[in-house]
Amino acid sequence: MPSLFTELRRRNVFKVGAAYAIVAWLLVQVVDVVLPALQMPEWTISFVTVLLIIGFPITLIMAWAFESTPEGIKADADVPRDSIAPATGQRLSYILQGLVLLAVGFLVMDQYVLEPRASSIAVSSVSTAAEPLQVTRFNYILPEGQSFRNRSRHVIAVSPDGRQFVYNTNEGFYLRSMGELEARLISGTEDEARAPFFSPDSRLIGYYDDNDAQLKQVAISGGAPVVITAVAENLYGASWGADGTILIGQPEGILRVPATGGTTELIIRIEDGTQVYGPRLLPDGDSVLFSVGPPGDWDAAQIVVESLSTGERKVLVEGGNDARYLPTGHLVYASEEGLFAVAFDLDNLTVSGGVVPLVQGVLRATATPFTGAANYGVSENGTLVYVAGDMPVVERTLVWVDREGREEAIPIQPSGYAYPQMSPDGLRVALNDQNAPDNNLWVWDFVGETRTRLTIGENVGVYPVWTPDGTRIAYGSYGGGLDWKAANNTGSVERLATGVTGGAGRSGPYFFSRSGDELVFRRFGNPGTGFDIGMIIVGSDAEPVWLLQGPYDELNAELSPDGRWMAYQSNESGNYEIYVRPFPNVDDQVTVSNAGGYKPLWSRDGRELFYLDPGPPVRLMSASVVATETVFSVGTRTAILDWPYLGLGRRPGRMYDVSLDGQQFLAIKESGTEDASARIIVVQNWFEEVRRLVPTE
């Protein structure tokens, strides 16, 4: 009986194994060479090697069990022992010699041809990688007829992948892709969309719907928006984290809500007398970056980071706001009209080195400086998008409009007017100028045709209201309280009441009682009650009496001329409607509107109650009313005229008034913009500049 070694030689197992090994080696070398050219994944060569190793014992078994004959492959047991085995072995010897020569040839080519060429390519690649990417800039000018909407919040956002940016206009959100010449309107965002921000995958846009007081999302392709949650106040900054949650800045602190929808959770509470802006979750998933500071002075704010697990807070920057973390190891933030950067260690949550200015001329929040918004965004791959600070100023003027729609111009200098409130004698109107640096209050005299500034500097505020005798004007201070000043602009600003400075949001006056001893005001209470209506004693530090503090919004309260009935706006039915209750005992309720209602206003004789019907089109409505000391009833509802003027919206503050005889309405009309064009500046590969100007080592 032949030995095992002799049998292996006879069956050519050794030669088959040698041929297989040489072929396998050649295959691995070829795959290694062509892998980069075919852009195949790096694991391909490992996969081929494993297959070849598995195939080796299988090949040896096949060589032992079968024999190659002129008639084909046969089992070795079926072939005579000395028939063709020697001839097969001779052929395998020739094949082995050819394979050896092929392997030697490949080695020579790899040594003297392929390797030098690969080295040259590698050197070229390293050289190219070492060269910084070219920083490019271009302007995008808003088309004619478009203007930014709600400039007190962010009007622009750039997608995380840097492929597009969105901006908020009077027509809705427009999406501009980097590869396209024109922007397109995102359907579903036409009505009162505010403060856009992108999802981490760049496919969705989150925003605040000012009409519905809800946080919503919409696809960049447009369509029906999806409600995420109810949010009582417009956003004090918001961001969509990689963990699938959204952080929201609100008057009471920072809220968190799942992007898929749900109830908000207060995760960071702030102290009274401070406000937050721009919360952003850092990559560690635990630390939140945000700004906190005194209301209305964001350049004096602190940029801080707070741990959600421990509650520890670190101050990173004194004097700045609206900060962003960059993957280059930097913090970038806004101060005045510039962007600044400082090196930031994400592991230790510390900054190092000096602060370096990067960009000047960035548009900051206008009209309401308590928001702290700086209109810029940075993508994860280094595209900076910002709104240039040389913005055209939206100009509005005042007009009288009669019941037939005929306008009468008022010779007031055009500016950013809002919240007009006529004096009891009808000779003057107090109003805000949102184009003024501090959103100052002014008084226009209809007889003398003069405009006088009422507030300036730290004493500024919004929502003016006259006392019944017309001698003083009350308003909501940016500091959170209620102030007043003599209407003839003499004396200094005084605190009207101290019992309203607490709570989650700013206060705003609605009306004085007929005696002038009580003031009804609004305040955002908390996410559970929304806007509430309270009453205070003038000059007292007593706690407010809450007239309406339910689970829904109650706002825009107005007192009837006889002082017995209070009209207001609420969304308790699911839509905003106008209601009337007795005053001050609000224990009964009458519904006035039946198809939506905003911003109620009494006629001076108390026989009509005006309000805005959202339509479309928006219309000024009149409801005839009959009121006694104890009974209130609503008669006919009549559409007076279409309302193309400022005014519709869920936010507090009425944007129109009525003349003493009830035949004309004081309206705010958009009159155009200054000649300067609104510009969005795009800087691609901006990280190259950041690394060069602000080294991290």
C-alpha positions in Angstrom: 0.0 0.0 0.0 1.5 3.4 -1.1 2.3 5.9 1.6 0.3 9.1 2.0 3.1 11.3 0.6 3.4 9.1 -2.5 -0.4 9.2 -3.0 -0.4 13.0 -2.6 2.3 13.3 -5.3 0.5 10.9 -7.6 -2.8 12.8 -7.4 -0.9 16.1 -8.0 -2.2 17.7 -4.8 1.1 19.5 -4.1 1.2 21.0 -7.6 -2.5 22.1 -7.5 -1.9 23.7 -4.1 1.2 25.6 -5.4 -0.7 26.8 -8.4 -3.6 27.9 -6.2 -1.3 29.9 -3.9 0.4 31.7 -6.8 -3.0 32.6 -8.4 -4.4 33.7 -5.1 -1.4 36.0 -4.5 -1.7 37.5 -7.9 -5.4 38.2 -7.4 -4.7 39.9 -4.1 -2.1 42.1 -5.7 -4.4 43.0 -8.6 -7.2 43.9 -6.3 -4.9 46.1 -4.2 -3.9 48.0 -7.4 -7.3 48.5 -8.9 -9.2 49.2 -5.6 -8.6 53.0 -5.5 -9.4 53.4 -9.2 -12.7 51.6 -8.9 -13.6 53.6 -5.7 -14.3 50.3 -3.9 -14.6 50.2 -0.1 -11.4 49.5 1.8 -12.8 46.2 3.2 -12.9 44.7 -0.4 -9.3 43.4 -0.2 -9.9 41.8 3.2 -13.1 40.1 1.8 -11.2 38.7 -1.2 -8.4 37.4 1.0 -10.8 35.6 3.3 -12.5 34.0 0.3 -9.2 32.8 -1.1 -8.2 31.3 2.2 -11.5 29.4 2.5 -11.0 28.2 -1.0 -7.5 26.7 -0.4 -8.5 23.6 1.5 -11.5 23.1 -0.7 -9.2 23.1 -3.7 -6.8 20.5 -2.1 -9.7 18.2 -1.3 -11.0 18.5 -4.9 -7.5 17.6 -6.2 -7.3 14.5 -4.0 -10.8 13.3 -4.9 -11.0 14.0 -8.6 -8.8 13.6 -11.7 -8.8 15.6 -15.0 -9.2 13.2 -18.0 -9.9 13.7 -21.7 -13.5 12.7 -21.0 -13.8 15.4 -18.2 -13.5 15.4 -14.4 -13.9 12.0 -12.9 -13.6 10.6 -9.4 -10.1 9.3 -8.7 -11.5 5.9 -7.8 -12.9 5.5 -11.4 -9.6 6.2 -13.1 -6.9 3.5 -13.5 -4.0 4.3 -11.1 -1.3 4.6 -13.9 -3.5 5.9 -16.7 -3.1 9.7 -17.1 -1.8 11.0 -13.8 1.8 11.5 -15.1 0.5 13.5 -18.1 -1.7 15.7 -15.8 1.3 16.3 -13.6 3.4 17.4 -16.5 0.7 19.9 -17.6 0.6 21.3 -14.1 4.3 21.7 -14.1 4.1 23.8 -17.2 1.3 25.9 -15.6 3.3 26.4 -12.5 6.3 27.6 -14.5 4.1 30.1 -16.3 2.5 31.3 -13.1 6.0 31.8 -11.5 7.1 33.9 -14.5 3.9 35.9 -14.3 4.4 36.6 -10.6 8.0 37.6 -11.1 6.9 40.0 -13.9 4.3 41.5 -11.7 6.9 42.1 -8.9 9.2 43.8 -11.4 6.4 46.1 -12.6 5.3 46.9 -9.1 8.8 47.8 -8.0 9.8 50.0 -11.0 6.5 51.2 -12.5 3.5 51.1 -10.2 5.1 52.0 -6.9 6.9 55.2 -8.2 3.7 56.3 -9.8 1.7 55.7 -6.6 4.3 57.5 -4.6 4.0 60.5 -7.0 0.2 60.5 -6.7 0.5 60.2 -2.9 2.9 63.1 -2.7 0.6 65.1 -5.0 -2.4 64.2 -2.8 -0.6 65.2 0.4 0.5 68.5 -1.2 -3.1 69.2 -2.3 -4.5 68.3 1.1 -2.0 70.6 2.7 -3.2 73.5 0.7 -6.2 75.3 2.2 -9.5 75.3 0.4 -10.3 78.5 -1.4 -12.7 80.8 0.5 -15.4 82.2 -1.8 -18.0 84.8 -1.2 -21.1 85.9 -3.0 -24.2 88.1 -2.4 -27.8 87.0 -2.8 -30.0 90.1 -3.1 -33.7 89.6 -2.2 -35.9 90.0 -5.3 -38.0 93.0 -5.8 -41.1 92.9 -3.6 -39.6 90.6 -0.9 -38.7 91.9 2.5 -37.7 90.2 5.7 -40.5 89.4 8.1 -40.3 89.5 11.9 -36.8 90.9 12.1 -36.9 90.7 15.9 -36.0 87.0 15.5 -33.8 85.0 13.2 -34.8 85.6 9.6 -32.3 83.2 8.2 -30.9 79.6 8.7 -28.4 77.5 6.8 -28.8 73.7 6.5 -26.3 71.5 8.3 -25.0 70.1 5.0 -24.4 73.6 3.6 -26.4 73.0 0.5 -29.2 75.5 1.0 -30.4 78.3 3.3 -33.9 79.5 4.1 -35.0 83.1 4.8 -38.2 84.5 6.1 -40.1 87.1 4.0 -43.4 88.8 3.9 -44.6 86.1 1.6 -43.3 83.1 3.6 -40.1 81.0 3.8 -37.9 81.0 0.7 -35.4 78.2 0.1 -32.3 79.0 -1.9 -30.1 76.0 -3.0 -26.5 76.7 -3.6 -26.7 75.1 -7.0 -29.7 77.2 -8.2 -30.0 80.8 -9.2 -33.4 81.6 -7.7 -35.1 80.8 -4.4 -38.4 79.1 -4.2 -41.3 79.6 -1.8 -41.9 76.8 0.7 -45.6 76.2 0.6 -47.4 76.1 3.9 -45.3 78.9 5.5 -47.2 81.8 4.1 -49.0 82.8 7.3 -47.1 84.1 10.3 -44.2 81.7 10.2 -41.3 82.8 12.4 -37.7 81.9 13.4 -36.8 79.1 11.0 -34.2 76.4 11.9 -33.1 73.1 10.2 -33.3 69.5 11.3 -29.9 67.7 11.5 -30.5 65.9 8.2 -31.3 69.2 6.4 -34.7 67.9 5.2 -37.1 69.6 7.6 -37.5 73.2 8.9 -38.8 73.9 12.3 -40.4 77.2 13.1 -42.9 79.1 15.3 -46.4 79.8 14.0 -47.4 83.1 15.5 -51.1 82.7 14.6 -51.5 79.3 16.3 -48.9 79.7 19.0 -47.3 76.4 18.0 -44.0 75.0 17.1 -44.2 73.3 13.8 -42.1 71.6 11.1 -42.4 71.5 7.4 -40.4 69.6 4.7 -38.1 71.7 2.6 -40.2 70.6 -0.4 -43.2 72.2 1.2 -46.6 70.8 2.1 -48.8 70.7 5.1 -46.9 71.7 8.3 -46.9 69.3 11.2 -47.5 70.5 14.8 -44.8 69.6 17.3 -46.1 71.3 20.4 -47.8 74.5 21.7 -45.4 77.3 22.7 -46.9 80.4 24.2 -44.2 82.9 23.3 -42.3 83.4 20.1 -38.9 81.7 20.1 -36.0 83.1 22.0 -33.8 80.9 19.8 -34.3 77.3 19.0 -32.2 74.4 17.7 -32.8 70.8 16.6 -30.3 68.4 18.2 -28.8 65.2 16.9 -30.6 63.4 19.7 -33.9 64.1 18.1 -35.0 66.8 20.5 -35.6 70.5 20.1 -34.4 73.1 22.6 -36.5 76.3 22.8 -35.6 79.6 24.5 -38.6 81.0 26.4 -39.0 83.7 29.1 -38.9 81.2 32.0 -35.8 79.4 30.7 -35.0 76.6 28.2 -37.6 74.0 27.2 -37.0 70.6 25.5 -39.5 68.7 23.3 -39.2 65.6 21.1 -39.0 66.6 17.4 -41.7 64.0 16.8 -44.1 65.9 19.1 -45.1 65.9 22.7 -45.1 68.1 25.8 -42.4 70.6 26.6 -40.1 70.0 29.6 -38.4 72.9 31.4 -34.8 71.7 31.6 -33.0 75.0 32.6 -34.7 77.6 34.7 -33.4 81.1 34.8 -33.6 83.8 37.5 -36.1 86.6 37.5 -34.7 89.7 35.8 -32.7 87.7 33.2 -33.5 86.2 29.8 -32.0 83.4 27.7 -31.3 83.2 24.0 -30.1 80.6 21.5 -29.9 77.2 23.4 -27.9 74.6 21.5 -27.0 71.1 22.6 -23.2 70.4 22.3 -21.9 67.1 20.7 -21.4 65.5 24.2 -25.2 65.3 24.4 -25.2 66.7 28.0 -24.0 70.3 27.7 -26.2 73.2 26.6 -24.7 76.4 25.1 -26.8 79.5 25.5 -26.7 83.2 26.3 -28.1 84.8 29.5 -28.3 88.4 30.5 -30.4 91.4 31.4 -33.4 92.1 29.2 -32.6 94.4 26.3 -28.9 94.5 26.7 -27.5 91.4 25.0 -24.1 92.8 24.4 -23.7 92.7 28.2 -24.9 89.1 28.4 -22.8 86.0 29.3 -22.3 83.0 27.0 -22.5 80.0 29.2 -22.6 76.2 29.1 -24.6 74.2 31.5 -24.6 70.4 32.2 -28.0 68.8 32.1 -26.9 66.0 34.4 -25.2 68.0 37.1 -26.6 71.5 36.6 -23.1 73.0 36.7 -22.8 76.2 34.7 -19.6 77.7 33.3 -19.3 81.2 32.0 -17.3 81.1 28.7 -17.6 84.7 27.4 -18.5 88.0 29.0 -20.3 90.4 26.7 -21.8 88.5 23.7 -24.7 86.4 22.7 -26.2 84.0 20.1 -23.2 81.6 20.2 -22.5 78.6 18.0 -20.0 75.7 18.4 -17.9 75.0 15.4 -16.3 71.6 14.7 -13.0 73.4 14.2 -12.8 73.8 18.0 -14.1 77.3 18.2 -17.0 79.3 19.6 -18.4 82.0 17.4 -20.7 84.6 18.8 -22.3 88.1 18.1 -21.5 91.4 19.7 -22.9 94.7 18.4 -22.9 94.1 14.6 -19.9 91.8 14.4 -19.1 88.1 14.8 -16.2 87.1 17.0 -14.5 83.7 17.7 -12.4 82.2 20.5 -10.8 78.7 20.8 -12.9 76.2 22.6 -12.0 72.9 24.2 -15.0 70.7 23.9 -13.7 68.0 26.3 -13.0 70.4 29.1 -15.6 73.0 28.1 -13.1 75.9 28.4 -12.0 78.7 26.1 -8.4 79.8 25.5 -6.5 82.5 23.8 -7.9 85.9 22.8 -11.1 86.9 21.2 -10.7 87.6 17.5 -13.1 89.6 15.3 -14.1 87.7 12.1 -17.0 89.5 10.4 -18.5 93.0 10.6 -21.8 94.2 9.4 -24.2 91.4 10.6 -27.9 92.3 11.0 -29.0 92.2 14.6 -32.5 91.9 15.9 -34.5 95.1 15.3 -37.7 96.4 16.9 -37.5 94.3 20.0 -33.9 94.1 21.4 -34.9 91.6 24.1 -34.5 88.7 21.6 -30.8 88.8 21.1 -30.9 87.4 17.6 -28.0 87.8 15.3 -28.9 86.9 11.7 -26.2 84.4 10.8 -25.8 80.6 10.4 -22.9 78.2 10.0 -23.2 74.7 8.4 -21.2 71.7 9.6 -19.0 71.8 6.6 -18.0 75.5 6.9 -20.5 77.6 5.0 -21.3 80.9 6.7 -24.5 82.7 5.7 -25.5 86.0 7.2 -27.7 89.0 6.5 -25.8 92.2 5.8 -26.3 95.0 8.4 -27.0 97.6 5.7 -30.6 96.5 5.6 -33.3 98.5 3.9 -35.6 99.9 6.6 -39.2 99.0 6.3 -41.3 102.2 6.2 -44.8 102.5 7.3 -47.1 105.5 7.5 -50.4 106.3 9.2 -53.6 106.7 7.2 -57.3 107.4 8.0 -59.6 104.9 6.3 -63.3 105.5 6.2 -66.0 102.8 6.0 -66.0 102.9 2.2 -62.2 102.2 2.1 -61.2 105.7 1.1 -57.8 106.7 2.5 -56.7 110.0 3.9 -52.9 110.4 4.3 -51.5 111.6 7.6 -48.3 113.8 7.2 -46.2 111.8 9.6 -42.6 110.9 8.7 -42.6 107.2 7.5 -41.0 104.8 9.9 -41.5 101.4 11.5 -44.7 102.3 13.4 -46.7 99.8 15.6 -49.4 99.8 18.3 -51.1 103.1 17.7 -53.3 104.2 20.7 -55.3 107.4 20.4 -55.7 109.8 23.3 -59.1 110.1 25.0 -59.7 113.4 23.3 -58.7 112.1 19.9 -56.0 114.8 19.3 -52.9 112.6 19.7 -51.7 109.1 19.1 -49.0 107.2 21.0 -47.1 104.5 19.1 -43.9 102.6 18.9 -41.3 103.2 16.2 -39.7 99.8 15.5 -37.0 101.4 13.3 -35.6 103.4 16.2 -32.5 102.0 17.8 -34.4 101.2 21.0 -37.9 100.8 19.7 -38.9 104.1 21.3 -42.3 105.4 22.1 -43.5 108.6 20.3 -46.5 110.8 20.3 -48.0 112.3 17.2 -50.1 115.5 17.5 -52.8 115.6 14.8 -53.3 119.3 15.2 -49.8 120.6 15.3 -48.5 117.8 13.0 -45.5 117.2 15.3 -43.8 114.0 16.4 -42.3 113.9 20.0 -40.2 111.2 21.5 -41.6 109.9 24.8 -39.0 107.3 25.9 -35.3 106.8 25.2 -32.4 104.6 26.4 -33.0 102.1 29.2 -36.6 103.3 29.8 -37.9 102.1 26.5 -40.9 99.8 26.1 -43.9 98.8 24.1 -47.7 98.7 24.0 -48.6 102.3 25.1 -51.9 102.9 26.9 -53.4 106.3 27.9 -54.8 107.0 31.4 -58.5 108.0 31.3 -57.7 111.7 31.7 -55.1 111.6 29.0 -52.3 113.0 31.2 -50.0 109.9 31.3 -49.0 107.0 29.1 -48.3 103.6 30.5 -46.3 100.9 28.7 -44.6 97.6 29.1 -40.9 97.9 30.1 -38.2 95.7 28.6 -37.2 95.0 32.2 -40.4 93.1 32.7 -42.5 95.7 34.7 -45.0 98.4 33.9 -43.9 102.0 33.7 -45.6 105.3 32.9 -44.6 108.9 32.0 -46.4 112.2 31.6 -47.9 112.5 28.1 -46.5 116.0 27.7 -43.0 114.5 28.0 -42.2 116.3 31.3 -40.7 114.5 34.3 -39.1 111.1 34.4 -40.3 107.6 33.9 -41.8 106.0 37.0 -42.6 102.4 37.9 -46.3 102.0 37.8 -46.5 98.8 39.8 -44.0 96.4 41.2 -46.2 93.3 41.6 -46.0 92.3 38.0 -42.2 92.0 37.5 -42.1 88.3 38.4 -43.3 85.4 36.2 -42.0 84.0 33.0 -42.4 86.9 30.6 -42.8 90.6 30.0 -45.9 92.5 30.9 -47.9 94.8 28.8 -50.8 97.1 29.7 -54.3 96.8 28.2 -56.4 99.5 29.8 -57.1 101.5 32.9 -60.4 101.3 34.8 -62.6 104.4 34.4 -61.3 105.7 37.7 -57.7 105.2 36.7 -57.0 103.3 39.9 -56.7 99.9 38.4 -54.7 98.7 35.4 -55.5 95.5 33.4 -52.5 94.0 31.8 -51.2 90.9 30.1 -48.4 88.6 31.0 -47.2 85.3 29.7 -47.5 83.1 32.8 -46.2 79.6 32.0 -46.6 76.9 29.3 -49.7 75.6 31.0 -51.7 78.9 30.9 -50.2 80.9 28.1 -51.2 84.6 28.0 -53.2 85.6 31.0 -55.1 88.8 31.9 -54.5 90.3 35.3 -55.4 93.5 37.2 -53.3 95.5 39.6 -53.8 98.6 41.8 -51.8 101.5 40.4 -48.9 102.4 42.7 -49.2 99.2 44.8 -46.8 96.4 45.3 -49.7 93.9 45.9 -49.9 90.7 43.9 -52.0 90.9 40.8 -55.6 89.7 40.7 -55.8 87.3 37.8 -59.1 87.9 35.9 -58.5 85.1 33.3 -55.8 82.5 33.8 -57.0 79.4 32.1 -55.3 76.7 30.0 -55.8 78.8 26.9 -54.5 82.2 25.7 -56.6 85.2 26.8 -55.2 88.5 25.5 -55.9 91.8 23.8 -58.4 93.0 26.4 -60.4 96.2 25.8 -62.7 98.0 28.2 -66.1 99.3 27.0 -66.7 103.1 27.2 -69.0 102.7 30.2 -66.4 100.6 32.0 -68.7 97.6 32.6 -67.6 95.1 29.9 -64.3 93.6 28.8 -63.8 92.3 25.3 -60.8 90.0 24.7 -59.4 87.4 22.3 -59.0 83.7 23.2 -58.3 80.4 21.5 -60.4 78.3 23.9 -62.5 77.0 21.0 -59.5 75.9 19.0 -59.5 79.1 17.0 -59.1 82.7 18.1 -62.5 84.3 18.7 -63.7 87.5 20.4 -65.5 87.2 23.7 -67.0 89.7 26.2 -67.3 89.3 30.0 -68.5 91.7 32.7 -65.9 93.8 34.4 -64.4 93.5 36.9 -66.4 90.4 37.9 -65.7 88.1 34.9 -68.1 85.4 35.8 -70.0 85.2 32.6 -69.1 85.1 28.9 -70.6 86.0 25.6 -69.2 85.0 22.2 -69.0 87.8 19.7 -67.2 86.4 16.6 -68.1 83.1 14.9 -65.6 82.7 12.1 -62.3 83.8 13.8 -61.6 87.1 15.5 -58.5 89.1 16.5 -57.8 92.5 18.1 -61.2 93.7 19.5 -61.9 97.5 19.7 -64.9 99.3 21.0 -66.5 102.3 19.2 -66.4 105.4 21.4 -70.2 105.3 21.9 -70.1 101.6 22.9 -72.6 100.5 20.3 -70.2 98.6 18.1 -67.4 96.1 18.7 -64.8 96.0 15.9 -62.4 93.1 15.3 -60.4 91.5 12.5 -61.7 88.5 10.7 -58.7 86.4 9.4 -60.5 85.5 6.2 -59.0 85.2 3.7 -59.2 88.0 2.9 -58.6 89.8 6.2 -61.6 92.0 6.9 -62.5 94.6 9.5 -65.8 93.5 11.1 -68.4 95.3 13.2 -70.7 93.6 15.7 -73.6 95.7 16.9 -74.1 95.3 20.6 -76.7 96.1 23.2 -75.4 96.5 26.7 -77.0 97.4 30.0 -75.6 97.2 33.5 -76.2 93.5 33.7 -77.0 92.2 30.2 -74.9 92.1 27.1 -76.1 90.8 23.7 -74.6 90.7 20.2 -76.6 91.7 17.1 -75.6 91.8 13.5 -72.1 91.1 12.4 -71.1 93.2 9.3 -67.9 93.2 7.2 -67.0 96.9 7.0 -64.1 96.6 4.5 -61.1 94.4 3.4 -58.1 95.1 5.6 -54.8 95.3 3.6 -53.2 97.1 6.6 -51.0 95.9 9.5 -52.9 94.3 12.3 -53.7 90.6 12.0 -51.9 88.2 14.3 -52.2 86.4 17.6 -49.5 88.5 19.3 -50.5 91.1 21.9 -51.0 94.6 20.8 -53.6 96.2 18.6 -52.4 97.8 15.3 -55.4 100.1 14.6 -57.7 102.5 16.3 -61.0 104.3 15.6 -62.0 108.0 15.5 -64.2 109.6 18.0 -67.2 109.5 15.7 -66.6 105.9 14.6 -66.5 106.7 10.9 -62.8 106.5 10.3 -60.1 104.0 11.3 -56.5 104.8 12.1 -54.4 102.2 10.2 -50.8 101.4 9.6 -49.9 101.1 5.9 -46.7 99.6 4.5 -45.2 102.3 2.4 -42.1 100.5 1.0 -38.5 100.5 2.0 -35.4 102.6 1.7 -33.3 102.3 -1.5 -30.8 99.9 0.0 -31.3 96.2 -1.0 -31.5 93.4 1.5 -28.4 91.3 1.0 -27.6 87.8 2.2 -23.9 87.0 2.1 -22.6 83.5 1.6 -19.1 82.5 2.5 -18.0 79.0 1.5 -15.1 77.2 3.1 -15.2 79.8 5.9 -13.6 77.4 8.4 -10.3 78.0 6.5 -10.4 81.6 7.7 -11.4 80.7 11.2 -8.5 78.3 11.5 -6.1 80.8 10.2 -7.3 83.7 12.3 -8.0 81.8 15.5 -5.4 79.1 16.1 -6.4 76.5 18.6 -2.8 75.4 19.6 
